[in-house]
Amino acid sequence: MIDKYSSKLIEKARKIKLLALDVDGVLTDGRIIYGNSGEEIKNFDVNDGFGITLIRRSGIKCVILTAQGAPLVKKRARELKIDKVYQNFHYKIEAFAKIKNKFKVEEDEICFAGDDLVDIPVLKRVGLAVCPRNAMEEVKAFAHYVTEKPGGAGAVREICNFILKAQGTWEKVTSRYFE
């Protein structure tokens, strides 16, 4: 898998110490469904969740950075042991500064995955800017890497696998499954 990426992209991935993820359109397919009583429903991909588990196992921190606020995002983050959730940040660059300070990471040590216009200011600053294949075309122009999988259907897992393999930690974090 790693052979199909440029050496420049692999070098960017090797520096990553923190993975920041948007929710709608990245961790989900972007659809918001409302139940009969008005509750919000989002679909999360289990393979994406396991990718987050693997990336955290390697020592990389993981945060959610979203413009929306929803209790179910906090619930999913707790299930995945995500380090911090930043919700209701319509101007995400403000949260970006908080993330850098809290986790003591440089911009080139951060990978951010976003899919819409509100994500561009952060995508322009990080070391590894990623978007799913179904992101807005305007966003793709700022991405170092556009995933083959769409948001909410394997894009996050693809990102996690790529980073782990680029950093040479894939075998270490997955070895128990191949015994």
C-alpha positions in Angstrom: 0.0 0.0 0.0 2.7 2.5 0.9 4.5 2.1 -2.4 1.8 4.0 -4.3 2.4 7.2 -2.4 5.1 9.8 -3.2 8.1 10.1 -1.0 7.1 13.6 -0.1 3.7 12.5 1.1 5.3 9.6 3.1 7.7 12.1 4.7 4.8 14.3 5.8 3.1 11.3 7.4 6.2 10.2 9.2 6.1 13.5 11.2 2.6 13.1 12.5 2.0 13.1 16.3 -1.7 14.2 16.3 -4.6 13.3 14.1 -7.5 15.8 14.0 -10.8 14.8 12.4 -13.9 16.6 11.3 -17.1 14.8 11.9 -19.8 15.4 9.2 -18.4 14.2 5.9 -15.2 12.7 7.4 -16.2 10.4 10.3 -19.7 10.2 8.9 -21.1 10.3 5.3 -22.3 13.8 6.0 -26.0 13.0 6.3 -27.9 14.1 9.4 -31.0 12.1 10.1 -33.6 13.2 12.6 -35.6 10.6 14.5 -39.4 11.0 15.3 -38.7 12.7 18.6 -36.2 15.1 17.0 -33.0 13.3 18.1 -30.1 13.5 15.7 -28.7 10.3 14.2 -25.3 9.9 12.5 -23.8 6.9 11.0 -20.2 6.1 12.0 -18.1 3.4 10.3 -16.8 0.7 12.5 -13.7 0.3 10.4 -12.9 4.0 10.8 -13.3 3.5 14.6 -10.8 0.6 14.6 -8.3 2.7 12.6 -8.5 5.3 15.4 -7.9 2.6 17.9 -4.8 1.5 16.0 -3.4 5.0 15.6 -3.9 5.7 19.3 -2.2 2.4 20.1 0.9 3.7 18.2 1.1 6.7 20.5 -0.5 9.3 18.1 -3.0 11.5 19.8 -6.5 11.9 18.2 -8.9 14.8 18.5 -12.2 15.7 16.9 -12.6 19.2 15.5 -16.2 20.1 14.3 -18.3 23.1 13.7 -21.4 21.3 15.0 -22.2 20.2 18.5 -23.9 16.9 19.2 -24.0 14.7 22.3 -23.6 11.6 20.2 -20.2 12.9 18.9 -19.0 13.0 22.6 -20.4 9.5 23.0 -18.5 8.1 20.0 -15.4 9.9 21.1 -15.6 8.3 24.6 -16.0 4.8 23.0 -12.9 5.4 20.9 -10.9 7.0 23.7 -10.3 10.1 21.6 -8.1 12.5 23.5 -10.3 15.6 23.1 -13.4 16.9 21.4 -13.6 20.4 20.1 -17.3 21.1 19.1 -19.1 24.3 18.0 -16.0 25.8 16.3 -17.4 27.4 13.2 -14.1 29.1 12.7 -11.9 26.1 13.3 -8.6 27.9 13.2 -9.4 29.2 16.7 -9.6 25.6 18.0 -6.4 24.7 16.0 -4.4 27.1 18.2 -5.8 25.4 21.3 -5.0 22.0 20.0 -1.3 22.9 19.3 -0.9 24.4 22.8 -2.7 21.6 24.6 -0.8 18.8 22.9 2.5 20.7 22.4 2.7 19.8 18.7 4.0 21.8 15.8 1.9 22.4 12.7 3.9 19.9 10.6 3.2 17.2 13.3 -0.6 17.5 12.7 -2.7 15.6 10.2 -6.2 17.1 9.7 -9.0 15.6 7.7 -11.8 17.9 6.6 -14.3 18.0 3.7 -15.9 21.5 3.5 -15.0 25.2 3.2 -14.9 25.7 7.0 -11.9 23.2 7.1 -9.7 25.1 4.6 -8.0 27.4 7.1 -6.8 24.4 9.1 -5.9 22.3 6.1 -3.7 25.2 4.9 -1.7 25.1 8.2 -1.1 21.4 9.0 1.7 19.2 8.0 -0.6 16.6 6.4 -3.9 17.9 5.0 -6.3 15.2 4.0 -9.8 15.1 2.6 -12.1 12.2 1.6 -12.8 11.6 -2.0 -16.3 13.1 -1.7 -15.1 16.4 -0.2 -16.0 19.7 -1.9 -13.8 20.3 -5.0 -12.6 23.6 -3.5 -11.3 21.7 -0.4 -9.4 19.1 -2.5 -7.2 21.9 -3.8 -5.7 22.3 -0.3 -5.3 18.6 0.4 -1.9 16.8 0.2 -3.9 13.6 0.0 -7.4 12.7 -1.2 -8.5 9.3 0.1 -9.9 6.6 -2.2 -12.7 5.9 0.2 -15.5 8.4 0.9 -16.1 10.0 4.3 -18.0 7.8 6.7 -17.1 4.7 4.7 -13.4 4.0 5.3 -11.7 7.3 4.6 -10.5 7.6 8.2 -9.3 4.0 8.3 -7.4 4.7 5.1 -5.7 7.7 6.7 -4.8 5.8 9.8 -3.4 2.8 7.9 -1.3 5.1 5.7 0.2 7.0 8.7 1.0 3.8 10.6 2.7 2.2 7.5 4.6 5.4 6.7 5.9 5.6 10.3 6.8 1.9 10.3 4.5 1.1 13.3 1.8 -0.9 11.4 3.3 -4.3 12.3 3.8 -3.4 15.9 0.2 -2.3 16.5 -1.4 -5.1 14.4 0.9 -8.0 15.2 -1.5 -9.6 17.7 -4.1 -10.1 14.9 -1.6 -12.1 12.8 -0.4 -14.5 15.4 
